[in-house]
Amino acid sequence: MLVVSIMAAGAMALLAIGCGGGSNGDPAEVIDKAYAKSFDYDTLHSEYDVQLKVSGDVSTLSPELQGILPLELGISGSADVDNSDTENPKMQATVSLDGLNDIIQGMVGGMSANETEAAATANMVSSLFSNLEFKMVDKVFYVSMMGSWYEVDTNEVTSQVAGGADEVDSKCVQDAIKEKVIPSAVLTGIEDVGSEDIDGEKTTHYKASVDMAKLVEATAEASRQCDQAETAGGLEGAKSQLNDMFKKMDVDMWIDGDNNVRKLKMDMEIDTAALSGMGDTPLGSDQEKALESMSITLTATVIQSGFNEDVDITAPEGALPLEDLLGGFGVGGNGLGGGLGGGGGGSTSSTTTNPFNT
């Protein structure tokens, strides 16, 4: 619940600011124009970098948690989206994890006195997840791991994740977000910092802070507009906690004269004391003390280019069923929620080219 809440809040914040803009005029109006344009891209290329840091007093934590703190994890990579054919969206992305080996080794080391075994386990997990590639072509999802490509039917994955829940109208949600979650309504202290070049392109640098309460309210309205009353209620019920959770959520945007965001940066700081009441199980006094002593910061940077330019996204040759990979680890398709078959078509929602609306 905690991780989901943090990720959801961060995603909503990124979504709220969107992308695009111009270098002249009122800063709030520039950002709003940018946001509206972000929904109209057919293709887009992004380079991203995310840095998560967690530190604090670990003396009262379990051995496996003591082993991973202080924690530093970097996530970087690139993404290309082609939504020129809305019935057959395409995507390709890379993901590189920096610091995963230290985290896994710390966790395993905290549970095992055998340092050799801990190192071997950490190396195995790191080799599997440190550098990943993904593609979606012809409604089939592909993942490259350990030198081979594997395929998954996106329609089957969607049905497994949904678990029988009512299907979400993704077009309705995107339109509602565009209408309800307006940057000028959820950002405060919008400021024109001045002109800067990003990858040789002239831009204007803007700074602002996210008003979490207003962001949650606007997102709940968008959900309710698409008959997602349960989602809206959950957001509204968590508004106070989410508002208390974020000590800081600052945004920097570099917008060119053609209403494109060339660079986006977000800095977040979590108030760990506010997290103690978010779980389903009450924490003990030692756990609360440890939590309150911690510092959690997250910095995300995105650099964008290739607006509506041609992009070549093709399916990999010789892709294997995902079960072939899972079988090597003693896990069948049912281990991930049931029969994740390969190949196959099936309907899937459009891949939006708004990089913060995915």
N, C-alpha and C positions, 0 to 999 in steps of 0.2 A: 504494500500500500504506500509506504514511504517513497520508494523508488518511483513508482508510477506517478505519485503526486508531483514529485520534483520534475520528472520528465515531461509530464503533461503541462505543468505551469511554464516550464521553459519553452516548450513547443508553442504554446499559445502566445507567449511573449514575442517569439520570433515571427509567428504568423501575423501578429497585430501590426508589426511595422512594415511587413511586405517588402517590396522592392521597387525602384524606379523613382524618377523625379526630375527636377530641373534646377538650374543654378541661379535663377532670378525669382524675385517675388517673396511673399510672406513664407517663412520656413514651414509653417503648418500646412499651408496650401500646397507647397512644393511636395511635401511628403505624402499628402493625400493623393495628389495626381500620380505620384510614383506608385503608390499602392494599387490604384485602379489599373494602371498599365500592366502591373505584374501578372494579372490574370489573363492577359492577351498574348503572351509569348507562345509561339509554337515550339521553338527549340531554345535551349539555354545550356551553357556550360558553367559549372561551379567548381571552385577549389575551396576546401574547408579545412579548418583546424580547430579542435576542441581540446581544452586543457582543464582537467579536473584535479583539484588538490584538496586533500583531507588530512588534518593534523590535530593533535590534542593529547590529553592525558590518557594513556592506555592502561594504567595500572589495574583498573577494576574490570577490564574487558576480558573476554575469553581468550585463550592462547592463540586460536586461529585468527582472531581479529587483531590481537597485539602484533602478530607477525606481519600484517600488511600495512600498518600505520608507522610513520606518515605515508600516505598514499599519493602517488602522482601518476596519472594516466592521461596519455595523449591519444587522440583519435583524429586522423587526418586522411585526406583522400580527395577524390574528384567525382563529379557526377555529370552525365549528359542526359537530357530528356528530349524526346521527340514526340510531340503530341499533335503533329500536323494531321494525322489521321486519328480522329477522336475515337473511332471504333477499334483501333489497333495501336494503342500507345506503345512507345518503346523507351527503354531506359538502360543505361549502363553506368556502373559505379565501381570505385575502388575504396577499400577501407584498410588502413594500416593502424595497428595499435602499438603504442610505445609505452613501455612500463608494465605490460601484462605479465611478462616473465617474473618480475620481482613480486608482483601481487600474488600470483599462483604459488610461487616458491614460498612466500611468507605464510600463506594459508596452509599449505601442505606441511611446511616445517613446524607450524604451531600444533599440528595434529600428529606429527610423527617425529620420533627421535632419530630416525635414519636420514641423515642429510643427503646421502647419495640417492635414496629413493625419492626424496622431496625434489631434488634437482632434476631427476629424470622425468618425474611427473610434470613439473613446471615446463620443461623443455618440450615435452610432447604436446601439452595443451597450447603452448605459445606457437609452436610450428603449425598447429591446426588453425588458429584464429588470428594470428598476428597480421597476415596479409591476405585479404579476401577480395574477390571480384564478383560482381553481380551483373546480370542482364535480364531484361524482360523483352521478349520478342514473340509476336504471334500468340500472345496470351499464355506463354510458358515462361516460368521463372527459372533462371540458371544461376548456380553458384559455383565458383572455382575454389577448390580447397585441395591442398597437398598435390598440386600439379595436374588435377583432373577436373573436368566440368561435370556437374550433376544437374539434373532438371527436375522441376516440380510443377505440377499443374496448378496454376494460380487460382483457378476456380475451386479446386479441392481444398487448397489451403484456406481460402476465404471461408468456406463452409465449416471447416474444422475450427477456425478461430471464432467464428460467429456463434458456434455451439447452439444453433437453433434459434438464435435471436432474430428479430425482424431485420430485414435487409435495409441498410442505410442508403438513401438516395444521395449519392456523392455529388451529383450536379446541384441538387437542392442545397446541400451543405455548403458547397463552394460559393454559390450565389448569395446565400444568406450571410456567410462570413464577409464577403465583399461588401454587402450592404450594411451590416450591423457593426462589424469590428473596424471602425474607422480610426486610423492612427491619431488624428488630432483630438479624438475623444478619449483616448486611453493613454496618451503620452503627456507628460508635464515638463515644463522647463525647456521647451524646444528652442535651440540656439544655433545661429549661423556662426560657425567657428572661422570660416575663411576658405580660400581656394587652395586645393592640393591636387597633385597629379597622382593618378593610380594607374600603373602599367602604361604610362604615356598618355593617358586620357585626362583632360582637365575636368575636375569635379569641385563641387562645393561640399565641405564637411559640416554635417549637422550633428548636434548632440541632444539627447533627451533622456528622460527616465520614464519607466513604465509604471502606471498606476494600476496595481494588481487588482484592486477591488473593481475598478471600472472595466478592466479587461475581462474579468470573470463574468461580470454582469452582461457585457456585450456578447460574449461567447455563448452564454446561457440563452440569451434572446435568439441568437442564430440557431441554436439547437432546437429550441421550442418551435421555431418557425418551420422546421422540417419534421415535426411530429416526434421529436426525440425528447419527450418530457422527462424521462428518467435521467438522461444525461444532463439536462438542464437543471433538474433538481439536485443532482449530485454536485454540480459546479456551485450552485447557490449555497448548498449546505456547507461546502468547504471554503467559501469565500473568506471568512474571517481567518481561518487557519492559514490559507495561502497568503493572505495579506500580511500576517504576522511572520510567516516563514522567511520572506525575502527582505533582508536588511537593505539590500541594494540590488537594483536591476537597471543598469544604465545601458543606453544604446548609442552607438555612433554610426552614421551613415554617410557615405561619400557618393553623391548623386551627380551625374553628368548633365550636359545641356539637352540631351535627348530623352530625359526622363527615365534613365536607367540607373539603378544602384550598382556602382562598380565595386563597392566594398561595404561590408556590414560587420560590425563588431558588437558583441554583447558581453557585459561584465555582470556577473551575479554573485552575491554573497548570501549564504543561508544562515538564518538565525537558528542555531541548533537547539536552543532552549525551547523553541516553539515546536520542535519535532517530537518532544516527549509525549505529548498528548494525542498524537496522530495515529498510533498503532491500536490494534484491537486488544492487546494485552498490556496492562499497566506495567511500567518499569519500576524496578527497585531503586532505592535511594542512591546506591553506588552507580547504577546504570545511568540515572538521571544526571549525577554529578559528572560522569565521564562524557555524556552527551553535551552538556552545557559547556564543557571545557574545549570542545572541538571547534575547529574552523573549517568551513567548507566553501570553496570558491570555484566558480566555473566561468571560463572565458571561451567564447565561440567567435570565430572569425570566418567570414565567407567572402571570396573574391569572385565576381561574376563577369562573364564575357560571352561571346557567341550568340548574341540576342538575335533570334530568327535566322541564324545562319545554317547552312547545310551541315548535317551530322550523319555519320555512317555508323549505324548500329545493326549488327547482324548476329544471328544465332551461332553459337560455337558448334563446330563439327564434332561428332562422336561423343556427345554428352551421354552420361550414364544415368540410370535411375538413382534417386537419392538413397534408396534402400541399400544399394551397393556400398555406399559410404557408411551408412549407419550399421550395416551388418558387420563391418570390420571392427566396430566398437561394441558389438553385442547388443545393439539396439535396433529393433525393427521399426517400420513405419508407424505401428500403433504406439510406439514409445513416444512419439511426438504428437499424439492426439489422434492417431489412426491413419492408416493407409495413405501416405503422401505419395501418390503415383507420379510417374514421370510422363513426359509428352503431353498429349491431350490438349484439347482446346477448352472452351467454356468461356462464359462472359466474365469480364472484369471491368472494374470502374476505370475511367480515364486517368491517365497519369498527368496530373496538373504540372505545368511548367513553372508555377510559382514555387520556388525552392523551399519556402517555409510553409507550404500548404500540402505537405505530404505526410 
